[in-house]
Amino acid sequence: MASIQLHLFSYALFTLFYYLAGGVNENGEPYIYTTMDWRNPGPAIGFTLLSGAAMVVFHMVLGILWWVRRSVRKKLLGDTTADGDGEIKPIWQGPETGINKY
């Protein structure tokens, strides 16, 4: 998750440096995207922070979905699918050997 946010903030800094260096888009405007127009920094900063917060929430939702999926699978298949360290083995692996049966 931190790497995605690092990419987001790196891109925000790139657009800021692009603006400060005098870069323009194909229409001659000093921004790449209208949401990242540094002539009015409030919306650009807000968009960056909101995007970062949305990524945190999105990753939390994905983590919860993973946990629910894992819990349901463990409940349906029983504890024999989990080895000693709590990792769930693929269905095709036997609980005793770990050898691919197919």
JOUR-V359359 format. One record per run of one state. SS is the DSSP state (H for helix, E for strand, - for the rest). FROM is the first residue (numbers start at 1). TO is the last residue. If there is no record, write none. Layout:
SS:FROM:TO / SS:FROM:TO
This chain:
-:1:1 / H:2:20 / -:21:33 / H:34:36 / -:37:40 / H:41:77 / -:78:78 / H:79:81 / E:82:82 / -:83:87 / E:88:88 / -:89:92 / E:93:93 / -:94:99 / E:100:100 / -:101:102
